Amino acid sequence: MSKTRIKPPKAYRAFGKKHPEILRAYETLGAACHQAGPLDDGTRELVKLGIALGAGHENAARAHVRLAISAGVKPAAIRHVALLTATSLGFSSMMRTLQWVDSELNA
């Protein structure tokens, strides 16, 4: 499935204008990490979504929801990642992360 390129958030683009060499290095590292293993794009985005949710990084979580959708991941699978946080993070945290996910899926 072809991956649709999504527009990075405004803050990310602004950072890149101020610090292009840092952003290039960061993106190079990201590309190397993505290519280092056998995970497909969709699985990788679900893993990164789980990490972002667990760390409480809302903007990263929202970005990985969008990236997962662009990689062809079904909304039900994305919501499942948020639901899985209930036993690791607690019910209240799961409810918060589910709101982030649903907000992006319903945008």
Secondary structure, DSSP 8 states (H G I E B T S, - for coil): ---------HHHHHHHHH-HHHHHHHHHHHHHHHHTSS--HHHHHHHHHHHHHHHT-HHHHHHHHHHHHHTT--HHHHHHHHHHHHHHH-HHHHHHHHHHHHHHHT-
